């Protein structure tokens, strides 16, 4: 099983930072008996591994060598590779950069590395085909709201739409390599090409595709803004113990990043 982690964004909403936003320290983790700061992208990585991913592809921009240095070639049982998005052409383009590594029969997980969400096993609840993990939020117009029928079949994805008719948004999804290829082929026919997964999936559904949604999410925070960063720290407060114990990990800690973070972002 693959995990695709689109990490090519510049993080303009939370700049200035001295490092990639995906390495922003949020909460902590246990390294043996020692508690250490935790990069925000580790939450997604650990959730993907928990769901069975053993191959991870980080999609990065040319200037994000710090992500390569941080994760290296493996995380626990998962092997790590990297693809480069040369220009900031949107989420769809970023995700499709991983296609050369993926076989049609393989299962693929996709999530956003600047988010923190619960439950930790949320991806384990997703079914076959194209399946979205949904979370309830107060302001769905800021996200991609997912409209379903009573059986959980996706009818429409409302992309950052004022007056969204659902307060359930997608936070991650699962699909096969074959469906990913179908979406890519459709994307290549569209002008202008979709920057957002939601608009592309809407067209795919209109052409006979089928997607399911699972309302298994409990809490979801986008850490891409300073407000979201504060919300994540509250979510990871004293009522939630630090996640994970990874004595076998070879990645460095983010302590050095804390030392170089601008005031107000550490």
Secondary structure, 3 states (H helix, E strand, C coil): CEEEEEECCCCCCCCCCCCCHHHCEEEEEEECCEEEEEECHHHHHHHHHHCCCCEEEEEECCCCHHHHHHHCCEECCEEEEEEECCCCCCHHHHHHCCHHHCCCCCEEEEEECCEEEECCCHHHHCCCCEEEEEEECCCHHHCEEEEECCCCEEEEEEECCCCCCCCEEEEEEEEEHHHHHHHHHHHHHCCCCCCCHHHHHHHHHHCCCCEEEECCCCEEEECCCHHHHHHHHHHCCCCCCCEEECCCCCCCCCHHHHHHCCCCCC
